[in-house]
């Protein structure tokens, strides 16, 4: 066995443990009460129960799984098949759509998380085409204009673009439905979040984690929190996602459930909810024998969105904990560290925390 490249080696405290805790307590939520009945006939008690389940899951875990979600299985299988075929292409072919420091969409094989290289290759595309970039941003926000947001669709495999777009349309509907439930669980009107996504920057990522001969040293994806609003993840039967349990800090492996989605709260919900719902750390371990594929959908607001705690949730006992954060500037700063090692800590939402009395 050869020597592992030092770029992939995790610090000892972040390496996977040999013993794994699988799926202890991660909530499984059945969405059939709102998906498989005529809307006007859904009993209010069913909706209230679902809202309560979502609220508890967001508060206690920041993660949950959903079944009976109404995303057609055929469209999910089609994009999964397209992903496998794309990643099976020769590297030379994949590099034709490689992303760069200007256009951040497309194929990439050298991503870093927390300054350690991930054991994976990816393909990113934006859900909304073309992505709306505000024509006028104030001088502090000019850096957002340095990026292009054009999808780089490969010619191979055939029908790749169509498979991606069809799936995106369906999973986006699910994300908006979940956001209504999240809003209601916070005591807000169901459509509270909807206007933030008119010119959204949501994207889908195809992940391929090849077999790794050093699963005790490397990670497919290092420990991190999602910077956006909400993530809807499809993972294959191999599994590998681990969530840091809030109650005790233990890493919990999320057991794959056929035709389910894993949902997690992102940093923007943490700010909007004024820490009511926290974005939670997670990572991906690698397998020494099997390829793993996963497809996360990242719900993200428009670039011009200023995110701050909702006034409806604030009072004397719960004052605002964050100053306003501009999503365009925040996302731009976060992206820079994906391309190479950085000497400074990546921008995090706690940098926007207001001092407490």
Secondary structure, DSSP 8 states (H G I E B T S, - for coil): -----GGG---GGGS--SS-EE-SS--EEETHHHHSS-GGG--HHHHHHHHHHHHHHHHHTSEEEEES----HHHHHHHHHHHHHHHTS-HHHHGGGB--SSB--EEES--EETTEE-S-EEEEEESSSS----S---GGGGGGGG-B------S-STTHHHHHHHHHHHHHHHHHHHHHHHHHHTTS-TTTTGGGGTT---EEEEEEE---TTTTT--SEEEE---SSEEEEEE-TT--EEEE-TTT--EEE----TT-EEEEE-HHHHHHTTTSS----EEE---SS--EEEEEEEE---TT-EE---GGG--SSS---B--EEHHHHHHHHHHTTTS--SS----GGGGB----
